[in-house]
């Protein structure tokens, strides 16, 4: 069963609610959740107030004389004409434990999540596998989605149906990604979510009202890891598996559930898999699409850093 949608209509958690309601309607039951469609809850302020710099966002390209958008925009959603190799890399719960151990830096109070260590690990491998890594003084920026339902004030209802995610970012020099301790890379990756306060979220929304634009970085992580689409029970049962269809974009990395760990049917608490103070014990599949030489280098770095940190 396949779906196509637009992020303006549904983010991942909203789409999960849609699927739950679809399953209930198919079973001749009332809606599981009454959706909240009040988009005014995330409307820009009047007048808009951009109170933070937003390097994670790029203004729309200029309109040409023909009234068409620039055909060569530089953003992570741009499809490439290059021939790409598609590969899936699996990380197991044991891999998470090893990566978390390396991520410890003596700060006993800092929570180290599986999402953060996997994001930092993949960011390091991806950045150092591309041509730009030849310049160690350049910066690399990673982007990922953060659910703002509980971060805005007042919080959004859990039944909010729409796009309630914003783009978080983290930046490090290539030299730091190659030579720096893994704990620092994990800490940097986590900064994106920590930065997403109510005021930062409102500032980003106001920026969008003023300038429009795209997420702006070298790599974007799109995580379907803990959204729970495969946990929806239809009248004919649960899906055997649920994952995105691949796309021809080399700068978007997909995280999705590990098919080998389908015994755990707990549902996620948020996009990063936190769950009543604990984390689910499942693995993750990481899907990349890269030119052949970059993929070869990525694979070498993946196994090197997984073994040695």
NUSEDO-767877 format. One record per residue (C-alpha): residue number from 0; residue in three letters; x, y, z. Coordinates in pm, 1 decimal, padded with zeros to 6 digits. Example, Ala and Ser with C-alpha at 12.3 -4.5 7.8 and 13.67 -1.06 7.14 Angstrom:
2
R, 0, ALA, 01230.0, -00450.0, 00780.0
R, 1, SER, 01367.0, -00106.0, 00714.0
//
This chain:
309
R, 0, UNK, 00000.0, 00000.0, 00000.0
R, 1, UNK, 00158.5, 00327.6, -00107.6
R, 2, UNK, 00096.2, 00691.4, -00027.7
R, 3, UNK, 00221.1, 01024.1, -00148.7
R, 4, UNK, 00169.9, 01343.8, 00044.9
R, 5, UNK, 00313.0, 01690.7, 00096.2
R, 6, UNK, 00489.9, 01804.2, 00411.4
R, 7, UNK, 00264.3, 02109.6, 00423.1
R, 8, UNK, -00026.4, 01871.4, 00471.9
R, 9, UNK, 00132.4, 01619.0, 00708.3
R, 10, UNK, 00455.9, 01579.4, 00895.8
R, 11, UNK, 00547.7, 01229.8, 01010.6
R, 12, UNK, 00349.4, 01232.1, 01335.3
R, 13, UNK, 00045.0, 01384.8, 01163.6
R, 14, UNK, 00060.9, 01118.2, 00895.4
R, 15, UNK, 00068.2, 00849.3, 01164.6
R, 16, UNK, -00258.8, 00996.7, 01300.9
R, 17, UNK, -00403.1, 00994.2, 00949.0
R, 18, UNK, -00313.6, 00625.9, 00909.2
R, 19, UNK, -00467.2, 00541.9, 01246.6
R, 20, UNK, -00790.0, 00714.5, 01145.4
R, 21, UNK, -00783.7, 00542.4, 00805.9
R, 22, UNK, -00752.6, 00205.0, 00979.9
R, 23, UNK, -01045.7, 00284.6, 01209.7
R, 24, UNK, -01265.3, 00403.0, 00921.0
R, 25, UNK, -01177.9, 00086.4, 00727.7
R, 26, UNK, -01299.3, -00112.2, 01030.4
R, 27, UNK, -01626.1, 00090.7, 01049.1
R, 28, UNK, -01517.2, 00252.8, 01375.2
R, 29, UNK, -01522.5, 00620.0, 01481.1
R, 30, UNK, -01202.9, 00815.5, 01426.7
R, 31, UNK, -00919.8, 00713.4, 01658.9
R, 32, UNK, -00819.9, 01077.8, 01702.9
R, 33, UNK, -01008.3, 01392.3, 01607.2
R, 34, UNK, -00750.8, 01593.6, 01410.2
R, 35, UNK, -00672.3, 01951.8, 01505.8
R, 36, UNK, -00646.0, 02148.8, 01180.3
R, 37, UNK, -00599.3, 02495.6, 01331.4
R, 38, UNK, -00298.0, 02619.3, 01132.6
R, 39, UNK, -00323.1, 02956.4, 01307.6
R, 40, UNK, -00141.6, 02793.8, 01600.3
R, 41, UNK, 00178.5, 02809.8, 01393.4
R, 42, UNK, 00106.3, 03130.5, 01202.1
R, 43, UNK, 00374.5, 03397.0, 01170.5
R, 44, UNK, 00359.0, 03686.3, 01414.6
R, 45, UNK, 00228.6, 04022.9, 01301.1
R, 46, UNK, 00455.2, 04187.1, 01221.7
R, 47, UNK, 00707.4, 03904.7, 01171.8
R, 48, UNK, 01009.9, 03921.6, 01405.2
R, 49, UNK, 01324.0, 03732.6, 01304.2
R, 50, UNK, 01521.1, 03731.9, 01629.1
R, 51, UNK, 01789.3, 03474.6, 01540.9
R, 52, UNK, 02019.1, 03416.4, 01245.8
R, 53, UNK, 01898.1, 03116.3, 01046.1
R, 54, UNK, 02188.7, 02966.2, 00852.3
R, 55, UNK, 01980.6, 02649.2, 00817.6
R, 56, UNK, 01751.3, 02830.9, 00571.8
R, 57, UNK, 01817.2, 02953.5, 00218.8
R, 58, UNK, 01607.2, 03214.9, 00043.9
R, 59, UNK, 01423.6, 03108.4, -00269.3
R, 60, UNK, 01630.9, 03157.2, -00585.8
R, 61, UNK, 01555.9, 03467.9, -00794.0
R, 62, UNK, 01285.0, 03466.2, -01055.6
R, 63, UNK, 01415.9, 03488.1, -01411.5
R, 64, UNK, 01281.5, 03718.8, -01681.9
R, 65, UNK, 01053.0, 03438.3, -01795.7
R, 66, UNK, 00894.5, 03422.3, -01454.6
R, 67, UNK, 01046.1, 03081.4, -01384.6
R, 68, UNK, 01241.2, 02983.7, -01076.4
R, 69, UNK, 01615.0, 02946.8, -01119.5
R, 70, UNK, 01658.7, 02593.2, -01263.1
R, 71, UNK, 01984.0, 02543.0, -01070.0
R, 72, UNK, 01905.3, 02606.9, -00704.5
R, 73, UNK, 02168.3, 02497.6, -00453.0
R, 74, UNK, 01989.7, 02316.7, -00173.0
R, 75, UNK, 01964.6, 01965.2, -00037.0
R, 76, UNK, 01639.0, 01889.9, -00220.0
R, 77, UNK, 01794.8, 01937.4, -00560.8
R, 78, UNK, 01797.6, 01614.5, -00762.1
R, 79, UNK, 02131.9, 01532.7, -00920.7
R, 80, UNK, 02205.3, 01415.9, -01274.1
R, 81, UNK, 02493.9, 01204.0, -01145.0
R, 82, UNK, 02468.1, 00828.2, -01149.9
R, 83, UNK, 02417.6, 00717.7, -00792.7
R, 84, UNK, 02476.5, 00396.5, -00602.5
R, 85, UNK, 02210.4, 00310.0, -00342.2
R, 86, UNK, 02311.8, 00119.5, -00029.6
R, 87, UNK, 02161.6, 00038.8, 00308.4
R, 88, UNK, 02382.7, 00029.6, 00617.9
R, 89, UNK, 02248.2, -00139.2, 00930.2
R, 90, UNK, 02329.7, -00032.8, 01283.5
R, 91, UNK, 02226.1, -00271.3, 01559.6
R, 92, UNK, 02143.9, -00197.9, 01924.7
R, 93, UNK, 02493.7, -00327.7, 02010.9
R, 94, UNK, 02637.2, -00069.2, 01770.5
R, 95, UNK, 02436.0, 00201.5, 01949.4
R, 96, UNK, 02577.6, 00092.0, 02284.2
R, 97, UNK, 02933.6, 00103.0, 02152.4
R, 98, UNK, 02880.7, 00445.5, 01992.8
R, 99, UNK, 02721.7, 00582.0, 02310.2
R, 100, UNK, 03018.0, 00459.9, 02514.0
R, 101, UNK, 03254.7, 00650.3, 02284.3
R, 102, UNK, 03029.9, 00956.0, 02302.9
R, 103, UNK, 03075.8, 00991.3, 02678.3
R, 104, UNK, 03285.4, 01292.8, 02769.4
R, 105, UNK, 03277.4, 01298.4, 03147.4
R, 106, UNK, 02951.6, 01493.2, 03160.2
R, 107, UNK, 02745.3, 01248.8, 03357.2
R, 108, UNK, 02424.5, 01453.6, 03331.2
R, 109, UNK, 02418.1, 01472.2, 02953.5
R, 110, UNK, 02164.0, 01240.1, 02790.3
R, 111, UNK, 02310.4, 01059.4, 02490.2
R, 112, UNK, 02037.7, 00930.5, 02260.5
R, 113, UNK, 02061.2, 00672.6, 01985.4
R, 114, UNK, 01937.7, 00932.2, 01735.6
R, 115, UNK, 02218.3, 01172.7, 01824.1
R, 116, UNK, 02496.8, 00914.7, 01806.1
R, 117, UNK, 02370.3, 00771.9, 01476.1
R, 118, UNK, 02328.9, 01120.9, 01328.2
R, 119, UNK, 02678.9, 01222.7, 01438.5
R, 120, UNK, 02830.6, 00898.3, 01314.1
R, 121, UNK, 02666.7, 00917.2, 00970.1
R, 122, UNK, 02741.4, 01290.7, 00940.5
R, 123, UNK, 03110.9, 01223.7, 00998.8
R, 124, UNK, 03125.5, 00948.3, 00737.0
R, 125, UNK, 02920.2, 01139.9, 00480.2
R, 126, UNK, 03111.5, 01466.4, 00514.2
R, 127, UNK, 03453.2, 01302.1, 00490.1
R, 128, UNK, 03352.8, 01095.8, 00187.0
R, 129, UNK, 03271.3, 01395.0, -00035.6
R, 130, UNK, 03506.3, 01610.1, -00245.0
R, 131, UNK, 03460.8, 01910.1, -00016.2
R, 132, UNK, 03652.6, 01725.1, 00255.8
R, 133, UNK, 03973.4, 01807.0, 00068.9
R, 134, UNK, 03948.4, 02150.3, 00231.4
R, 135, UNK, 03973.5, 02081.6, 00604.2
R, 136, UNK, 03909.8, 02448.7, 00688.0
R, 137, UNK, 03561.7, 02439.8, 00536.5
R, 138, UNK, 03253.6, 02386.6, 00747.7
R, 139, UNK, 03000.4, 02108.9, 00709.9
R, 140, UNK, 02637.9, 02163.5, 00810.6
R, 141, UNK, 02395.1, 01882.4, 00885.8
R, 142, UNK, 02018.3, 01932.5, 00902.4
R, 143, UNK, 01744.1, 01728.6, 01067.0
R, 144, UNK, 01380.6, 01773.8, 01164.3
R, 145, UNK, 01271.0, 01864.2, 01516.8
R, 146, UNK, 00912.2, 01824.4, 01634.4
R, 147, UNK, 00804.6, 02154.8, 01792.4
R, 148, UNK, 00470.3, 02041.6, 01937.7
R, 149, UNK, 00602.6, 02052.4, 02294.7
R, 150, UNK, 00860.3, 02324.2, 02232.8
R, 151, UNK, 00626.5, 02610.1, 02146.7
R, 152, UNK, 00435.0, 02803.4, 02411.1
R, 153, UNK, 00155.1, 02713.4, 02448.3
R, 154, UNK, 00227.4, 02356.6, 02332.9
R, 155, UNK, 00035.1, 02220.8, 02038.3
R, 156, UNK, -00226.4, 01952.8, 02101.3
R, 157, UNK, -00097.5, 01604.1, 02026.7
R, 158, UNK, -00377.6, 01577.7, 01769.5
R, 159, UNK, -00233.4, 01869.7, 01569.9
R, 160, UNK, -00241.5, 01773.0, 01202.9
R, 161, UNK, -00011.8, 01962.9, 00971.4
R, 162, UNK, 00358.6, 02039.7, 00955.0
R, 163, UNK, 00491.2, 02088.3, 01307.5
R, 164, UNK, 00857.6, 02019.8, 01241.6
R, 165, UNK, 01133.0, 02271.2, 01178.2
R, 166, UNK, 01486.3, 02225.7, 01052.1
R, 167, UNK, 01759.1, 02202.2, 01314.6
R, 168, UNK, 02123.7, 02236.8, 01217.3
R, 169, UNK, 02472.3, 02162.9, 01344.4
R, 170, UNK, 02802.9, 02284.9, 01203.7
R, 171, UNK, 03163.5, 02169.2, 01239.6
R, 172, UNK, 03482.9, 02211.5, 01042.1
R, 173, UNK, 03590.8, 01913.9, 00834.4
R, 174, UNK, 03913.9, 01902.7, 01034.5
R, 175, UNK, 03712.3, 01863.7, 01354.7
R, 176, UNK, 03500.0, 01589.3, 01200.6
R, 177, UNK, 03812.0, 01397.7, 01101.6
R, 178, UNK, 04033.7, 01457.4, 01403.5
R, 179, UNK, 03804.7, 01562.3, 01685.7
R, 180, UNK, 03674.5, 01320.4, 01949.1
R, 181, UNK, 03345.0, 01153.4, 01864.2
R, 182, UNK, 03194.1, 01292.5, 02185.4
R, 183, UNK, 03230.7, 01648.0, 02049.8
R, 184, UNK, 03061.4, 01557.2, 01721.0
R, 185, UNK, 02768.8, 01402.1, 01909.6
R, 186, UNK, 02744.9, 01708.4, 02133.8
R, 187, UNK, 02742.2, 01935.8, 01828.1
R, 188, UNK, 02474.6, 01726.6, 01654.5
R, 189, UNK, 02254.7, 01752.7, 01964.2
R, 190, UNK, 02285.3, 02133.0, 01970.7
R, 191, UNK, 02036.7, 02164.2, 01686.0
R, 192, UNK, 01749.4, 02027.0, 01892.5
R, 193, UNK, 01857.1, 02215.4, 02205.9
R, 194, UNK, 01854.0, 02539.8, 02006.3
R, 195, UNK, 01487.5, 02487.2, 01914.3
R, 196, UNK, 01318.1, 02690.4, 02186.9
R, 197, UNK, 00980.2, 02857.7, 02152.3
R, 198, UNK, 01141.0, 03186.6, 02048.4
R, 199, UNK, 01375.2, 03020.1, 01798.8
R, 200, UNK, 01082.3, 02829.5, 01644.2
R, 201, UNK, 00873.4, 03148.5, 01617.9
R, 202, UNK, 01169.7, 03329.4, 01463.6
R, 203, UNK, 01209.7, 03054.9, 01201.8
R, 204, UNK, 00837.8, 03067.9, 01119.0
R, 205, UNK, 00859.9, 03446.4, 01079.9
R, 206, UNK, 01169.1, 03406.8, 00857.7
R, 207, UNK, 00964.6, 03179.0, 00634.5
R, 208, UNK, 00686.3, 03435.6, 00616.5
R, 209, UNK, 00931.9, 03704.0, 00503.6
R, 210, UNK, 01166.3, 03514.7, 00274.2
R, 211, UNK, 01025.6, 03170.4, 00190.2
R, 212, UNK, 01310.8, 02929.1, 00118.7
R, 213, UNK, 01459.7, 02585.3, 00164.4
R, 214, UNK, 01658.5, 02401.1, 00430.5
R, 215, UNK, 02022.4, 02489.1, 00364.1
R, 216, UNK, 02307.7, 02251.4, 00441.4
R, 217, UNK, 02531.1, 01982.9, 00297.2
R, 218, UNK, 02332.5, 01688.2, 00422.6
R, 219, UNK, 01981.7, 01638.8, 00557.1
R, 220, UNK, 01874.0, 01345.4, 00772.2
R, 221, UNK, 01513.8, 01238.2, 00718.9
R, 222, UNK, 01418.8, 00998.4, 00996.0
R, 223, UNK, 01131.7, 00750.1, 00964.2
R, 224, UNK, 01298.2, 00548.0, 01237.1
R, 225, UNK, 01046.5, 00582.7, 01522.6
R, 226, UNK, 00737.0, 00723.6, 01353.9
R, 227, UNK, 00550.5, 00395.9, 01401.9
R, 228, UNK, 00376.4, 00363.3, 01064.2
R, 229, UNK, 00413.1, -00014.4, 01079.7
R, 230, UNK, 00238.0, -00025.1, 01419.3
R, 231, UNK, -00098.8, 00087.1, 01277.2
R, 232, UNK, -00345.0, -00201.9, 01294.3
R, 233, UNK, -00577.4, -00224.8, 00996.2
R, 234, UNK, -00873.8, -00465.8, 00986.0
R, 235, UNK, -00647.1, -00707.8, 00796.7
R, 236, UNK, -00353.8, -00666.2, 01039.1
R, 237, UNK, -00036.1, -00464.5, 01076.5
R, 238, UNK, 00202.5, -00398.1, 00788.2
R, 239, UNK, 00498.9, -00631.3, 00762.3
R, 240, UNK, 00714.3, -00325.7, 00706.7
R, 241, UNK, 00692.3, 00045.0, 00631.2
R, 242, UNK, 00960.6, 00257.5, 00468.1
R, 243, UNK, 01001.4, 00548.5, 00225.8
R, 244, UNK, 01052.2, 00513.3, -00146.1
R, 245, UNK, 01407.3, 00613.1, -00237.0
R, 246, UNK, 01480.1, 00939.1, -00415.6
R, 247, UNK, 01759.2, 01043.9, -00651.3
R, 248, UNK, 01921.5, 01290.9, -00411.7
R, 249, UNK, 02268.5, 01237.1, -00275.3
R, 250, UNK, 02243.5, 01484.3, 00013.0
R, 251, UNK, 01937.4, 01336.0, 00181.6
R, 252, UNK, 02000.0, 01040.3, 00412.8
R, 253, UNK, 01707.2, 00827.0, 00526.2
R, 254, UNK, 01682.4, 00650.2, 00862.3
R, 255, UNK, 01413.1, 00384.3, 00875.5
R, 256, UNK, 01326.7, 00088.6, 01098.0
R, 257, UNK, 01526.7, -00230.0, 01103.1
R, 258, UNK, 01316.0, -00511.5, 00966.8
R, 259, UNK, 01507.7, -00756.8, 01187.9
R, 260, UNK, 01366.7, -00593.6, 01502.7
R, 261, UNK, 00991.8, -00605.6, 01454.0
R, 262, UNK, 00918.6, -00777.5, 01786.6
R, 263, UNK, 00903.8, -00449.0, 01978.5
R, 264, UNK, 00564.2, -00289.1, 01920.9
R, 265, UNK, 00600.4, 00003.4, 02162.3
R, 266, UNK, 00496.5, 00328.0, 02004.0
R, 267, UNK, 00727.8, 00631.3, 01984.2
R, 268, UNK, 00692.3, 00934.4, 02204.7
R, 269, UNK, 00856.5, 01173.1, 01958.4
R, 270, UNK, 01059.7, 01191.5, 01640.2
R, 271, UNK, 01383.4, 01098.1, 01813.6
R, 272, UNK, 01246.3, 00784.3, 01976.9
R, 273, UNK, 01231.9, 00893.2, 02341.3
R, 274, UNK, 00977.4, 00690.8, 02529.5
R, 275, UNK, 00872.8, 00750.8, 02887.4
R, 276, UNK, 01232.1, 00801.2, 02996.6
R, 277, UNK, 01372.6, 00510.8, 02795.0
R, 278, UNK, 01459.6, 00425.4, 02438.1
R, 279, UNK, 01340.5, 00144.0, 02216.5
R, 280, UNK, 01590.3, -00133.8, 02163.0
R, 281, UNK, 01569.5, -00167.2, 01788.1
R, 282, UNK, 01823.7, -00119.4, 01513.5
R, 283, UNK, 01814.7, 00124.7, 01226.2
R, 284, UNK, 01867.1, 00107.1, 00851.2
R, 285, UNK, 02051.1, 00399.3, 00694.7
R, 286, UNK, 01988.0, 00452.4, 00323.0
R, 287, UNK, 02232.6, 00656.7, 00115.9
R, 288, UNK, 02258.8, 00741.6, -00251.1
R, 289, UNK, 02608.0, 00852.8, -00355.8
R, 290, UNK, 02832.9, 00854.0, -00661.7
R, 291, UNK, 03032.7, 00530.8, -00676.4
R, 292, UNK, 03365.4, 00677.6, -00553.6
R, 293, UNK, 03199.7, 00859.2, -00264.5
R, 294, UNK, 03004.0, 00548.1, -00170.8
R, 295, UNK, 03323.3, 00343.9, -00165.5
R, 296, UNK, 03487.3, 00597.9, 00063.2
R, 297, UNK, 03176.3, 00622.8, 00282.1
R, 298, UNK, 03167.5, 00246.2, 00327.0
R, 299, UNK, 03535.7, 00240.7, 00424.7
R, 300, UNK, 03482.1, 00519.2, 00680.3
R, 301, UNK, 03164.0, 00356.1, 00811.5
R, 302, UNK, 03343.1, 00034.3, 00904.1
R, 303, UNK, 03655.7, 00216.0, 01022.9
R, 304, UNK, 03472.5, 00445.1, 01266.2
R, 305, UNK, 03232.9, 00173.1, 01377.6
R, 306, UNK, 03527.0, -00038.6, 01486.0
R, 307, UNK, 03760.8, 00227.7, 01617.2
R, 308, UNK, 03553.5, 00539.6, 01681.7
//
